[in-house]
Amino acid sequence: MPVTSIKTVRPVIWIPPGVRSAYKVEVVSGGNVYDITGYIEQAKIKQTLNPDAGSFEITILNPNDKFKGIFSADDKVKLYKDYGDTATTLRFQGVIESVDESNHRVKLKGKSLAKELLDYTIAGTYTDQSVSSILLDIISKVNDEISEDFTTNNVDTSGSGATQTISISFNHKSAWECIEMLCKIANYDFYVDENKDCHFFAEKSVNNDYDAAVHNFNILKVKSFEEDASKVRNKIIVYGATVDNIPIVYTTSDAESINNYGLREEVINDGSIETYEEAQHRGDAELILKKDPPIVGEIVTTLLVGLKPGEMLRVSYPQGGIAPSRYKVLEFEDTIKNNSIPQTKIKLVKWKPTLPQIFRDIYMKQKETTQLTNPHKLEHVYLFTFDDNTNIAELTNLEVSDGYLIVSSGSSSGTMITAARNTGNNVSKFELRAEGDNIAGNVNYYVSVDNGITWQSVSRNTLTTPTSEGNQLKIKVVLNSADAKIDTLGVLYST
């Protein structure tokens, strides 16, 4: 008789360390630490990937004005979470941006520690450098401007996306926007953690083996995977540079996407685009990325404690259309309410449009700017166009004629000294610019910050630190040839 073999198939069920989660919220203000956990009416704390930044909004009860006048902008908010009865592990840290004291409550709103990357701008050109080295330089530039440094312990520098060699320029874009472009090129994710450490890693390369979202265990609510049509853009209009009063413009659209989701336009203004072909490449690349919606889902669980943005989370909810698998965490929000179970709302990504390699190459070659007009981010300018003698204090054997500073007839050289510009505070750095005819090798330039007591010989287009202190800025030029003509002269400076 035939023999039948019966095998018992045991399903894999992921069990997180626990359902019971503990949390603690503190505010650090003026060197003091305030535990506000017991006073929370409602708190929402979101952590997410670039191009978005983490944020928080916390409302606490304020009986007898206990917290009146204590908290202010730039104070730190800290969230601790652990499975069990006590919370000792720091999971989020943010910076307060606004404080509202009304109705016997205090409302605190702010952003994650990524805030300074949003606030600080980058001006610079990178030629034939790896994506990761550019990222590290951007973070280093931000660190030069702030007192608390970002660290880069979790920046991947060896992966295929991180080692791509590109050339790109940024002209006063926020560091956060620059990093967004690098993420697109490398197909990487980026966020800043609770210790101000930067994480830059290949998409879907980091697994979370600590937490899980499991049916009949810790999932409270499910919104099944569906298209996020809000992200769709199916008509792209690109405006480039204007050439002789004629703008470069290119428009592209996708009929199928318009039919499915309605017309959704996006206008891109990029003055670095100098040809119709460049505008076409940019528009086609943007359309490929945006004509189809990402597939996203949303689940609400009891409070997960170890989750980080971009991680691949183990999720199982078959009855809700979510098959047991790992799904990328786009963002998550912890919600704490008085007398309620703390929860975590997680946005998961099942699929999103990706940038084909041919268009990735276009992004890598795309010029962000054709000319960096102020690469050192100087704040003011003392400018002379020589339409007249305005702000010129002394002319010796020189004159202003037809929009130029020139040597007077019958002379072979001469000197001009400007009136003093009161800069308010002491000049900290400056750069002299000059344009004209036959000026290379025929003009000497000097700058004084102390009203002409001390003159400093300088070169054009060179960032310079004053050798003396002062807030009375003067410029002196010496023309050594009758053929030299200065059309425009100026000093960019910061105080």
LOLO-479725 format. One record per residue (C-alpha): residue number from 1; residue in one letter; x, y, z. Coordinates in pm, 1 decimal, always signed. Example, Ala and Ser with C-alpha at 12.3 -4.5 7.8 and 13.67 -1.06 7.14 Angstrom:
# LOLO-479725
[1,'A',[+1230.0,-450.0,+780.0]],
[2,'S',[+1367.0,-106.0,+714.0]],
***
This chain:
# LOLO-479725
[1,'M',[+0.0,+0.0,+0.0]],
[2,'P',[+125.0,+348.8,-61.4]],
[3,'V',[+297.3,+534.9,+217.3]],
[4,'T',[+199.2,+894.3,+280.2]],
[5,'S',[+445.7,+1129.6,+446.5]],
[6,'I',[+296.0,+1412.6,+643.4]],
[7,'K',[+525.0,+1701.9,+743.1]],
[8,'T',[+428.4,+1957.5,+998.1]],
[9,'V',[+515.9,+2305.7,+874.4]],
[10,'R',[+583.5,+2542.1,+1160.7]],
[11,'P',[+528.7,+2907.0,+1073.7]],
[12,'V',[+782.9,+3162.4,+1183.6]],
[13,'I',[+630.6,+3403.0,+1432.9]],
[14,'W',[+833.0,+3704.8,+1538.6]],
[15,'I',[+787.9,+3801.2,+1898.2]],
[16,'P',[+925.5,+4138.4,+2014.7]],
[17,'P',[+1097.4,+4152.0,+2352.5]],
[18,'G',[+775.7,+4269.0,+2515.2]],
[19,'V',[+442.4,+4442.1,+2485.7]],
[20,'R',[+482.4,+4651.8,+2798.1]],
[21,'S',[+693.6,+4957.8,+2717.1]],
[22,'A',[+827.7,+5218.8,+2952.9]],
[23,'Y',[+905.0,+5578.1,+2858.3]],
[24,'K',[+1040.7,+5894.4,+3014.1]],
[25,'V',[+1049.7,+6248.9,+2876.3]],
[26,'E',[+1290.4,+6514.0,+3001.7]],
[27,'V',[+1361.8,+6876.2,+2918.1]],
[28,'V',[+1713.2,+7010.5,+2968.5]],
[29,'S',[+1704.7,+7385.6,+3032.9]],
[30,'G',[+1974.8,+7609.4,+3176.6]],
[31,'G',[+2176.9,+7315.0,+3301.1]],
[32,'N',[+1876.5,+7170.5,+3485.3]],
[33,'V',[+1691.0,+6850.7,+3393.9]],
[34,'Y',[+1311.2,+6845.6,+3430.7]],
[35,'D',[+1126.7,+6512.2,+3421.6]],
[36,'I',[+792.2,+6601.8,+3262.0]],
[37,'T',[+668.6,+6243.8,+3213.2]],
[38,'G',[+395.0,+6265.0,+3475.7]],
[39,'Y',[+265.4,+6596.9,+3340.3]],
[40,'I',[+221.5,+6494.7,+2976.2]],
[41,'E',[-126.9,+6547.9,+2838.0]],
[42,'Q',[-19.5,+6449.6,+2485.7]],
[43,'A',[+312.4,+6404.5,+2309.2]],
[44,'K',[+386.0,+6323.9,+1945.6]],
[45,'I',[+748.2,+6256.6,+1854.1]],
[46,'K',[+830.9,+6176.9,+1492.2]],
[47,'Q',[+1151.7,+6030.7,+1352.0]],
[48,'T',[+1201.9,+6012.7,+976.1]],
[49,'L',[+1445.7,+5999.4,+686.3]],
[50,'N',[+1586.2,+6281.8,+477.2]],
[51,'P',[+1437.0,+6485.6,+307.2]],
[52,'D',[+1204.9,+6516.4,+607.8]],
[53,'A',[+1337.0,+6581.9,+957.7]],
[54,'G',[+1219.7,+6454.0,+1292.3]],
[55,'S',[+993.8,+6674.9,+1500.7]],
[56,'F',[+795.6,+6683.6,+1823.4]],
[57,'E',[+494.2,+6851.3,+1980.3]],
[58,'I',[+439.8,+6802.3,+2351.8]],
[59,'T',[+161.9,+6946.4,+2568.1]],
[60,'I',[+211.7,+6926.3,+2943.1]],
[61,'L',[-17.8,+7025.5,+3226.3]],
[62,'N',[+101.1,+7325.0,+3423.1]],
[63,'P',[-65.7,+7314.5,+3766.1]],
[64,'N',[-2.6,+7622.9,+3979.1]],
[65,'D',[+224.6,+7752.5,+3697.9]],
[66,'K',[+486.4,+7494.9,+3795.8]],
[67,'F',[+664.0,+7527.6,+3459.0]],
[68,'K',[+589.4,+7893.9,+3390.0]],
[69,'G',[+886.3,+8076.5,+3234.8]],
[70,'I',[+1119.0,+7778.1,+3266.7]],
[71,'F',[+1145.5,+7645.1,+2910.7]],
[72,'S',[+1270.5,+7840.9,+2608.3]],
[73,'A',[+1387.7,+7797.7,+2250.7]],
[74,'D',[+1703.9,+7588.5,+2207.8]],
[75,'D',[+1632.4,+7382.1,+2519.6]],
[76,'K',[+1662.9,+7006.1,+2459.2]],
[77,'V',[+1385.7,+6747.3,+2478.7]],
[78,'K',[+1486.1,+6385.4,+2545.5]],
[79,'L',[+1276.9,+6069.6,+2506.5]],
[80,'Y',[+1385.1,+5747.1,+2678.3]],
[81,'K',[+1222.6,+5411.2,+2591.2]],
[82,'D',[+1273.2,+5051.0,+2696.8]],
[83,'Y',[+1072.4,+4731.4,+2722.3]],
[84,'G',[+982.9,+4659.5,+3083.8]],
[85,'D',[+900.4,+4885.1,+3376.4]],
[86,'T',[+1168.6,+5158.2,+3350.7]],
[87,'A',[+1312.5,+5360.7,+3066.7]],
[88,'T',[+1682.9,+5445.3,+3073.7]],
[89,'T',[+1788.4,+5430.4,+2706.5]],
[90,'L',[+1789.6,+5759.6,+2512.6]],
[91,'R',[+1596.4,+5710.3,+2186.8]],
[92,'F',[+1528.2,+6067.9,+2065.8]],
[93,'Q',[+1661.7,+6415.6,+2129.2]],
[94,'G',[+1530.6,+6737.5,+1984.2]],
[95,'V',[+1559.3,+7115.6,+2005.4]],
[96,'I',[+1268.6,+7334.3,+2119.9]],
[97,'E',[+1171.7,+7601.8,+1866.2]],
[98,'S',[+862.4,+7748.0,+2031.6]],
[99,'V',[+700.5,+7756.1,+2375.4]],
[100,'D',[+332.4,+7839.1,+2426.5]],
[101,'E',[+210.9,+7895.8,+2782.9]],
[102,'S',[-166.1,+7926.5,+2793.9]],
[103,'N',[-475.1,+7759.1,+2944.3]],
[104,'H',[-270.5,+7611.6,+3229.4]],
[105,'R',[-62.7,+7415.6,+2981.0]],
[106,'V',[+277.6,+7441.9,+2819.2]],
[107,'K',[+312.8,+7339.1,+2455.5]],
[108,'L',[+663.9,+7262.6,+2330.3]],
[109,'K',[+732.8,+7231.4,+1957.4]],
[110,'G',[+1059.2,+7166.4,+1780.8]],
[111,'K',[+1276.7,+6953.1,+1556.1]],
[112,'S',[+1526.1,+6672.0,+1592.7]],
[113,'L',[+1899.5,+6733.4,+1622.1]],
[114,'A',[+1908.1,+6746.7,+1240.6]],
[115,'K',[+1782.6,+7105.4,+1275.2]],
[116,'E',[+2122.5,+7266.0,+1216.2]],
[117,'L',[+2161.1,+7078.6,+887.3]],
[118,'L',[+1837.9,+7245.2,+775.2]],
[119,'D',[+1949.9,+7589.9,+893.0]],
[120,'Y',[+2308.0,+7596.3,+758.3]],
[121,'T',[+2379.3,+7651.2,+387.8]],
[122,'I',[+2656.6,+7509.1,+171.2]],
[123,'A',[+2850.9,+7686.0,-104.1]],
[124,'G',[+3120.7,+7483.9,-275.6]],
[125,'T',[+3230.5,+7284.0,-576.2]],
[126,'Y',[+3328.7,+6916.8,-565.6]],
[127,'T',[+3515.3,+6767.5,-860.2]],
[128,'D',[+3563.5,+6393.0,-908.8]],
[129,'Q',[+3495.9,+6308.1,-544.1]],
[130,'S',[+3309.3,+6015.4,-392.1]],
[131,'V',[+2956.5,+6070.8,-267.4]],
[132,'S',[+3055.7,+5981.5,+89.1]],
[133,'S',[+3354.6,+6218.5,+91.8]],
[134,'I',[+3127.9,+6503.3,-20.9]],
[135,'L',[+2880.8,+6415.9,+253.1]],
[136,'L',[+3157.8,+6412.9,+513.8]],
[137,'D',[+3283.0,+6751.9,+393.7]],
[138,'I',[+2933.0,+6899.6,+413.9]],
[139,'I',[+2898.2,+6781.2,+772.7]],
[140,'S',[+3246.7,+6913.1,+852.0]],
[141,'K',[+3149.5,+7256.0,+716.2]],
[142,'V',[+2843.5,+7259.8,+939.9]],
[143,'N',[+3055.5,+7157.0,+1238.1]],
[144,'D',[+3285.5,+7453.0,+1174.8]],
[145,'E',[+2990.0,+7683.8,+1235.5]],
[146,'I',[+2831.4,+7531.0,+1546.3]],
[147,'S',[+2938.5,+7456.0,+1901.0]],
[148,'E',[+2806.4,+7098.2,+1921.4]],
[149,'D',[+2951.8,+6873.4,+1654.1]],
[150,'F',[+2775.3,+6617.2,+1443.3]],
[151,'T',[+2957.9,+6283.9,+1437.2]],
[152,'T',[+2985.1,+6046.3,+1142.4]],
[153,'N',[+3034.7,+5706.4,+1304.1]],
[154,'N',[+2758.7,+5551.4,+1093.3]],
[155,'V',[+2837.0,+5702.3,+753.0]],
[156,'D',[+2905.7,+5423.1,+504.3]],
[157,'T',[+3213.2,+5503.9,+294.3]],
[158,'S',[+3270.9,+5167.1,+124.9]],
[159,'G',[+2940.3,+5069.6,-36.5]],
[160,'S',[+2892.0,+5096.4,-412.3]],
[161,'G',[+2664.8,+5399.4,-377.2]],
[162,'A',[+2896.3,+5575.7,-132.9]],
[163,'T',[+3204.1,+5530.8,-351.6]],
[164,'Q',[+3050.8,+5668.7,-672.1]],
[165,'T',[+3266.8,+5952.2,-807.3]],
[166,'I',[+3077.3,+6266.4,-903.4]],
[167,'S',[+3127.4,+6635.9,-974.4]],
[168,'I',[+2871.2,+6875.9,-831.8]],
[169,'S',[+2837.5,+7232.6,-703.8]],
[170,'F',[+2611.5,+7380.5,-438.8]],
[171,'N',[+2536.1,+7752.4,-420.0]],
[172,'H',[+2385.1,+7832.4,-79.4]],
[173,'K',[+2160.3,+7529.3,-55.0]],
[174,'S',[+2086.4,+7401.7,+292.5]],
[175,'A',[+2307.7,+7114.7,+399.5]],
[176,'W',[+1990.1,+6905.6,+427.0]],
[177,'E',[+1903.3,+6969.8,+58.0]],
[178,'C',[+2259.2,+6887.2,-48.7]],
[179,'I',[+2240.1,+6558.9,+140.3]],
[180,'E',[+1904.5,+6485.6,-24.3]],
[181,'M',[+2070.9,+6510.4,-366.3]],
[182,'L',[+2350.5,+6277.2,-255.0]],
[183,'C',[+2091.8,+6026.9,-128.2]],
[184,'K',[+1920.6,+6028.2,-467.6]],
[185,'I',[+2246.4,+5970.3,-649.9]],
[186,'A',[+2365.8,+5690.4,-422.7]],
[187,'N',[+2023.4,+5533.8,-353.3]],
[188,'Y',[+2106.2,+5577.3,+16.3]],
[189,'D',[+1912.4,+5687.6,+324.5]],
[190,'F',[+2017.5,+5946.9,+582.2]],
[191,'Y',[+1907.7,+6054.8,+928.8]],
[192,'V',[+2055.2,+6203.8,+1246.6]],
[193,'D',[+2011.7,+6000.9,+1565.5]],
[194,'E',[+1956.4,+6094.9,+1929.0]],
[195,'N',[+2329.8,+6141.6,+1989.2]],
[196,'K',[+2374.7,+6371.2,+1687.5]],
[197,'D',[+2543.5,+6093.0,+1492.5]],
[198,'C',[+2479.8,+6085.6,+1116.9]],
[199,'H',[+2359.2,+5762.9,+952.9]],
[200,'F',[+2418.7,+5722.8,+577.2]],
[201,'F',[+2351.5,+5375.0,+442.8]],
[202,'A',[+2228.9,+5186.2,+137.6]],
[203,'E',[+1850.4,+5170.8,+117.3]],
[204,'K',[+1702.3,+4853.1,+271.6]],
[205,'S',[+2042.5,+4741.4,+401.1]],
[206,'V',[+1977.2,+4772.8,+777.1]],
[207,'N',[+1760.0,+4515.5,+954.8]],
[208,'N',[+1585.2,+4569.9,+1286.1]],
[209,'D',[+1616.4,+4241.0,+1475.0]],
[210,'Y',[+1496.1,+4385.8,+1805.5]],
[211,'D',[+1141.7,+4503.5,+1738.2]],
[212,'A',[+857.5,+4350.7,+1538.3]],
[213,'A',[+495.9,+4430.2,+1455.4]],
[214,'V',[+289.5,+4111.8,+1481.4]],
[215,'H',[-81.5,+4034.2,+1448.7]],
[216,'N',[-257.0,+3924.6,+1766.7]],
[217,'F',[+35.5,+4054.6,+1968.5]],
[218,'N',[+115.2,+4426.1,+1947.0]],
[219,'I',[-58.4,+4560.3,+1633.2]],
[220,'L',[-350.4,+4789.0,+1719.5]],
[221,'K',[-451.3,+4925.1,+1380.9]],
[222,'V',[-361.1,+4866.4,+1015.6]],
[223,'K',[-390.8,+5069.3,+698.2]],
[224,'S',[-306.6,+4822.5,+421.1]],
[225,'F',[-53.5,+4897.9,+150.6]],
[226,'E',[-185.6,+5129.9,-116.4]],
[227,'E',[-63.9,+5390.6,-361.1]],
[228,'D',[+31.4,+5727.4,-211.8]],
[229,'A',[-96.0,+5947.1,-492.4]],
[230,'S',[-3.1,+6265.5,-305.8]],
[231,'K',[+357.8,+6209.5,-416.8]],
[232,'V',[+271.7,+6188.3,-789.2]],
[233,'R',[+390.3,+6456.2,-1032.0]],
[234,'N',[+311.7,+6370.8,-1392.6]],
[235,'K',[+379.6,+6697.9,-1573.0]],
[236,'I',[+724.1,+6849.1,-1525.9]],
[237,'I',[+808.8,+7200.1,-1645.8]],
[238,'V',[+1177.2,+7294.3,-1635.9]],
[239,'Y',[+1297.3,+7654.3,-1657.2]],
[240,'G',[+1670.0,+7700.6,-1714.3]],
[241,'A',[+1883.8,+8007.0,-1771.2]],
[242,'T',[+1769.6,+8305.8,-1976.4]],
[243,'V',[+1979.0,+8365.2,-2287.0]],
[244,'D',[+1941.8,+8709.7,-2444.5]],
[245,'N',[+1600.9,+8747.8,-2276.1]],
[246,'I',[+1481.7,+8409.2,-2407.3]],
[247,'P',[+1425.0,+8148.5,-2133.1]],
[248,'I',[+1519.8,+7785.0,-2176.4]],
[249,'V',[+1203.8,+7585.4,-2106.0]],
[250,'Y',[+1117.1,+7217.1,-2143.0]],
[251,'T',[+792.8,+7038.9,-2057.2]],
[252,'T',[+727.2,+6666.5,-2036.5]],
[253,'S',[+430.8,+6463.4,-1913.6]],
[254,'D',[+303.4,+6107.3,-1884.9]],
[255,'A',[-44.6,+6044.2,-2030.8]],
[256,'E',[-104.9,+5718.9,-1842.5]],
[257,'S',[-21.3,+5875.3,-1508.3]],
[258,'I',[-244.2,+6176.0,-1584.1]],
[259,'N',[-527.8,+5941.3,-1674.5]],
[260,'N',[-483.7,+5742.4,-1351.9]],
[261,'Y',[-420.4,+6022.2,-1100.7]],
[262,'G',[-524.4,+6345.5,-1269.6]],
[263,'L',[-295.3,+6625.5,-1378.9]],
[264,'R',[-28.3,+6700.6,-1116.9]],
[265,'E',[+231.2,+6959.8,-1219.8]],
[266,'E',[+569.9,+7052.8,-1083.5]],
[267,'V',[+778.7,+7351.3,-1192.9]],
[268,'I',[+1158.4,+7332.8,-1160.0]],
[269,'N',[+1363.1,+7652.6,-1176.7]],
[270,'D',[+1733.8,+7582.4,-1226.6]],
[271,'G',[+1946.6,+7868.7,-1357.2]],
[272,'S',[+2241.3,+7634.4,-1405.6]],
[273,'I',[+2070.4,+7468.7,-1704.1]],
[274,'E',[+2221.6,+7635.8,-2009.9]],
[275,'T',[+2090.0,+7424.7,-2298.8]],
[276,'Y',[+1760.1,+7273.9,-2405.9]],
[277,'E',[+1919.7,+6927.7,-2392.4]],
[278,'E',[+2013.0,+6974.6,-2023.7]],
[279,'A',[+1657.8,+7086.7,-1945.9]],
[280,'Q',[+1523.5,+6781.3,-2127.7]],
[281,'H',[+1748.4,+6545.3,-1931.7]],
[282,'R',[+1645.7,+6701.4,-1599.6]],
[283,'G',[+1274.8,+6695.7,-1683.2]],
[284,'D',[+1277.3,+6336.3,-1805.3]],
[285,'A',[+1464.4,+6222.6,-1492.4]],
[286,'E',[+1217.3,+6396.7,-1259.3]],
[287,'L',[+920.6,+6248.3,-1447.4]],
[288,'I',[+1059.7,+5895.3,-1417.7]],
[289,'L',[+1089.9,+5944.9,-1040.2]],
[290,'K',[+750.9,+6103.6,-981.8]],
[291,'K',[+493.7,+5978.0,-1234.3]],
[292,'D',[+419.3,+5660.9,-1034.3]],
[293,'P',[+320.0,+5667.5,-666.9]],
[294,'P',[+506.8,+5478.3,-397.2]],
[295,'I',[+324.3,+5187.3,-232.8]],
[296,'V',[+298.1,+5260.7,+138.1]],
[297,'G',[+115.7,+5120.4,+435.7]],
[298,'E',[+59.1,+5232.0,+790.4]],
[299,'I',[+35.4,+5034.8,+1113.2]],
[300,'V',[-17.0,+5136.5,+1472.9]],
[301,'T',[+141.0,+4924.4,+1744.9]],
[302,'T',[+202.3,+4943.1,+2113.3]],
[303,'L',[+512.3,+5150.7,+2178.2]],
[304,'L',[+817.1,+5011.8,+1994.1]],
[305,'V',[+1136.1,+5115.2,+2164.9]],
[306,'G',[+1432.5,+5033.2,+1939.2]],
[307,'L',[+1304.6,+5141.1,+1598.5]],
[308,'K',[+1507.4,+5369.7,+1369.4]],
[309,'P',[+1416.0,+5532.8,+1034.7]],
[310,'G',[+1511.0,+5335.2,+726.0]],
[311,'E',[+1531.4,+5002.4,+905.6]],
[312,'M',[+1373.1,+4685.5,+767.9]],
[313,'L',[+1111.0,+4596.2,+1028.6]],
[314,'R',[+958.1,+4251.4,+1067.7]],
[315,'V',[+582.7,+4286.5,+1014.2]],
[316,'S',[+307.9,+4024.2,+1004.2]],
[317,'Y',[-63.3,+4096.3,+958.7]],
[318,'P',[-202.7,+3852.4,+696.3]],
[319,'Q',[-568.3,+3933.7,+765.1]],
[320,'G',[-492.1,+4296.3,+680.2]],
[321,'G',[-312.9,+4216.1,+356.3]],
[322,'I',[+39.1,+4244.7,+496.5]],
[323,'A',[+225.0,+3919.1,+442.9]],
[324,'P',[+496.6,+3826.3,+694.0]],
[325,'S',[+813.3,+3996.8,+570.4]],
[326,'R',[+1048.9,+4284.3,+633.6]],
[327,'Y',[+931.1,+4628.7,+528.6]],
[328,'K',[+1121.6,+4955.1,+514.8]],
[329,'V',[+1032.3,+5212.5,+781.7]],
[330,'L',[+995.2,+5549.8,+613.5]],
[331,'E',[+898.8,+5726.8,+934.3]],
[332,'F',[+739.8,+5658.5,+1270.5]],
[333,'E',[+566.7,+5864.6,+1535.6]],
[334,'D',[+543.7,+5781.2,+1905.1]],
[335,'T',[+221.4,+5904.5,+2065.0]],
[336,'I',[+183.6,+5938.8,+2440.2]],
[337,'K',[-150.7,+6039.2,+2592.5]],
[338,'N',[-253.5,+6075.1,+2951.4]],
[339,'N',[-420.3,+5751.6,+3074.9]],
[340,'S',[-375.2,+5577.1,+2737.6]],
[341,'I',[-149.1,+5302.4,+2607.2]],
[342,'P',[+155.9,+5460.6,+2438.0]],
[343,'Q',[+160.7,+5383.9,+2067.3]],
[344,'T',[+389.7,+5392.8,+1765.3]],
[345,'K',[+246.6,+5479.3,+1422.2]],
[346,'I',[+473.6,+5349.4,+1145.4]],
[347,'K',[+472.6,+5437.5,+776.0]],
[348,'L',[+606.9,+5143.0,+576.9]],
[349,'V',[+727.9,+5139.9,+217.9]],
[350,'K',[+665.5,+4831.0,+7.3]],
[351,'W',[+770.0,+4985.5,-324.7]],
[352,'K',[+874.3,+5323.7,-456.4]],
[353,'P',[+992.7,+5451.4,-795.0]],
[354,'T',[+1368.7,+5435.2,-838.3]],
[355,'L',[+1602.8,+5633.2,-1056.5]],
[356,'P',[+1723.1,+5430.4,-1360.5]],
[357,'Q',[+2099.2,+5430.8,-1402.8]],
[358,'I',[+2089.4,+5642.2,-1719.0]],
[359,'F',[+1908.5,+5917.3,-1528.7]],
[360,'R',[+2124.5,+5867.1,-1219.2]],
[361,'D',[+2420.5,+5954.2,-1441.0]],
[362,'I',[+2240.3,+6272.4,-1545.0]],
[363,'Y',[+2195.9,+6372.8,-1179.9]],
[364,'M',[+2562.0,+6301.1,-1114.2]],
[365,'K',[+2668.2,+6527.3,-1398.7]],
[366,'Q',[+2406.9,+6795.4,-1337.5]],
[367,'K',[+2558.6,+7130.6,-1250.8]],
[368,'E',[+2390.4,+7280.8,-948.1]],
[369,'T',[+2543.5,+7617.6,-1036.7]],
[370,'T',[+2755.2,+7738.0,-1326.3]],
[371,'Q',[+2925.4,+8001.4,-1113.2]],
[372,'L',[+2957.3,+8029.5,-738.9]],
[373,'T',[+2910.9,+8403.0,-690.8]],
[374,'N',[+2984.9,+8394.5,-318.6]],
[375,'P',[+3148.5,+8061.4,-225.0]],
[376,'H',[+3270.9,+8189.4,+114.6]],
[377,'K',[+2922.8,+8309.9,+217.6]],
[378,'L',[+3038.2,+8663.8,+295.9]],
[379,'E',[+2756.6,+8882.0,+423.3]],
[380,'H',[+2802.8,+9233.4,+279.4]],
[381,'V',[+2959.3,+9416.3,-12.7]],
[382,'Y',[+3122.7,+9760.0,-55.2]],
[383,'L',[+3072.3,+9812.2,-429.9]],
[384,'F',[+3191.4,+10064.6,-690.1]],
[385,'T',[+3062.2,+10068.7,-1050.6]],
[386,'F',[+3226.3,+10402.6,-1134.7]],
[387,'D',[+2915.5,+10563.6,-1275.3]],
[388,'D',[+3023.2,+10865.7,-1069.6]],
[389,'N',[+3254.9,+10960.4,-782.5]],
[390,'T',[+3023.3,+10840.5,-504.7]],
[391,'N',[+3216.8,+10722.5,-195.1]],
[392,'I',[+3553.8,+10807.4,-352.4]],
[393,'A',[+3760.3,+11011.2,-104.8]],
[394,'E',[+4085.8,+11065.0,-296.3]],
[395,'L',[+4192.6,+11056.7,-661.8]],
[396,'T',[+4557.6,+11112.1,-747.7]],
[397,'N',[+4628.4,+11110.9,-1123.1]],
[398,'L',[+4311.4,+10903.5,-1173.6]],
[399,'E',[+3960.5,+10994.4,-1285.8]],
[400,'V',[+3619.3,+10839.1,-1340.7]],
[401,'S',[+3514.1,+10842.9,-1705.6]],
[402,'D',[+3247.4,+10653.3,-1903.5]],
[403,'G',[+3197.4,+10400.2,-1626.2]],
[404,'Y',[+3566.2,+10328.4,-1572.7]],
[405,'L',[+3835.7,+10426.9,-1327.0]],
[406,'I',[+4129.0,+10529.5,-1549.1]],
[407,'V',[+4466.5,+10704.7,-1535.2]],
[408,'S',[+4435.5,+11079.1,-1603.3]],
[409,'S',[+4562.9,+11213.1,-1932.3]],
[410,'G',[+4936.6,+11279.0,-1923.0]],
[411,'S',[+4997.8,+11040.0,-1631.1]],
[412,'S',[+5129.4,+10685.7,-1630.4]],
[413,'S',[+4996.1,+10578.6,-1290.3]],
[414,'G',[+4767.5,+10691.4,-1011.4]],
[415,'T',[+4594.0,+10608.6,-685.8]],
[416,'M',[+4233.8,+10598.2,-562.8]],
[417,'I',[+4121.6,+10573.6,-198.7]],
[418,'T',[+3758.7,+10521.5,-105.3]],
[419,'A',[+3566.2,+10679.7,+176.9]],
[420,'A',[+3541.1,+10466.8,+491.1]],
[421,'R',[+3246.1,+10225.7,+524.8]],
[422,'N',[+3133.0,+10183.9,+885.3]],
[423,'T',[+3073.9,+9808.8,+912.5]],
[424,'G',[+2930.3,+9820.9,+1264.0]],
[425,'N',[+3133.0,+9533.1,+1403.6]],
[426,'N',[+3494.8,+9449.0,+1327.7]],
[427,'V',[+3556.9,+9294.8,+985.3]],
[428,'S',[+3640.5,+8925.6,+1031.2]],
[429,'K',[+3713.6,+8827.6,+670.0]],
[430,'F',[+3688.3,+8974.5,+323.9]],
[431,'E',[+3746.5,+8913.1,-47.1]],
[432,'L',[+3832.8,+9178.9,-304.6]],
[433,'R',[+3681.0,+9157.7,-653.2]],
[434,'A',[+3769.6,+9369.3,-956.2]],
[435,'E',[+3683.0,+9358.0,-1326.2]],
[436,'G',[+3809.2,+9569.9,-1615.6]],
[437,'D',[+4049.7,+9593.2,-1908.1]],
[438,'N',[+4422.6,+9522.1,-1886.3]],
[439,'I',[+4415.1,+9505.3,-1507.1]],
[440,'A',[+4603.8,+9176.6,-1463.2]],
[441,'G',[+4955.4,+9269.5,-1347.5]],
[442,'N',[+4885.5,+9640.9,-1383.6]],
[443,'V',[+4688.2,+9712.4,-1064.9]],
[444,'N',[+4779.3,+9679.0,-697.0]],
[445,'Y',[+4500.7,+9640.8,-440.8]],
[446,'Y',[+4496.8,+9732.8,-70.9]],
[447,'V',[+4231.5,+9705.1,+200.2]],
[448,'S',[+4217.2,+9873.2,+540.1]],
[449,'V',[+3971.5,+9795.9,+818.3]],
[450,'D',[+4096.4,+10070.7,+1054.7]],
[451,'N',[+4024.3,+10381.4,+845.2]],
[452,'G',[+4354.0,+10375.8,+655.5]],
[453,'I',[+4588.5,+10346.8,+952.6]],
[454,'T',[+4699.1,+10004.9,+833.1]],
[455,'W',[+4689.2,+9898.4,+467.0]],
[456,'Q',[+4696.1,+9531.8,+372.0]],
[457,'S',[+4808.8,+9426.6,+22.6]],
[458,'V',[+4561.2,+9174.5,-119.6]],
[459,'S',[+4500.9,+8966.5,-432.0]],
[460,'R',[+4175.8,+8948.7,-624.1]],
[461,'N',[+3927.8,+8666.1,-554.9]],
[462,'T',[+4110.6,+8550.8,-241.4]],
[463,'L',[+3950.5,+8506.9,+100.6]],
[464,'T',[+4157.5,+8717.3,+339.9]],
[465,'T',[+4172.0,+8770.6,+716.1]],
[466,'P',[+4250.5,+9127.6,+828.3]],
[467,'T',[+4590.7,+9180.1,+990.1]],
[468,'S',[+4444.8,+9452.5,+1211.9]],
[469,'E',[+4114.6,+9511.8,+1388.1]],
[470,'G',[+3856.2,+9767.4,+1289.7]],
[471,'N',[+3512.1,+9853.3,+1153.9]],
[472,'Q',[+3611.6,+10133.7,+913.1]],
[473,'L',[+3657.0,+9967.5,+572.7]],
[474,'K',[+3855.4,+10141.1,+297.4]],
[475,'I',[+3985.6,+10028.6,-42.2]],
[476,'K',[+4293.4,+10161.1,-218.0]],
[477,'V',[+4396.8,+10079.7,-576.1]],
[478,'V',[+4707.5,+10181.1,-762.7]],
[479,'L',[+4693.3,+10170.4,-1143.3]],
[480,'N',[+5045.1,+10128.1,-1283.9]],
[481,'S',[+4957.4,+10157.0,-1652.7]],
[482,'A',[+4767.9,+10407.6,-1861.3]],
[483,'D',[+4611.5,+10110.5,-2044.0]],
[484,'A',[+4449.4,+9969.7,-1726.5]],
[485,'K',[+4078.1,+10045.0,-1671.9]],
[486,'I',[+3869.3,+9924.6,-1377.5]],
[487,'D',[+3502.0,+9869.2,-1454.6]],
[488,'T',[+3379.7,+9726.6,-1120.4]],
[489,'L',[+3548.3,+9713.4,-781.1]],
[490,'G',[+3419.5,+9574.0,-455.2]],
[491,'V',[+3497.3,+9404.0,-129.0]],
[492,'L',[+3273.4,+9124.9,+1.0]],
[493,'Y',[+3306.9,+9103.5,+378.4]],
[494,'S',[+3170.4,+8959.0,+700.3]],
[495,'T',[+3183.3,+9094.4,+1054.0]],
***
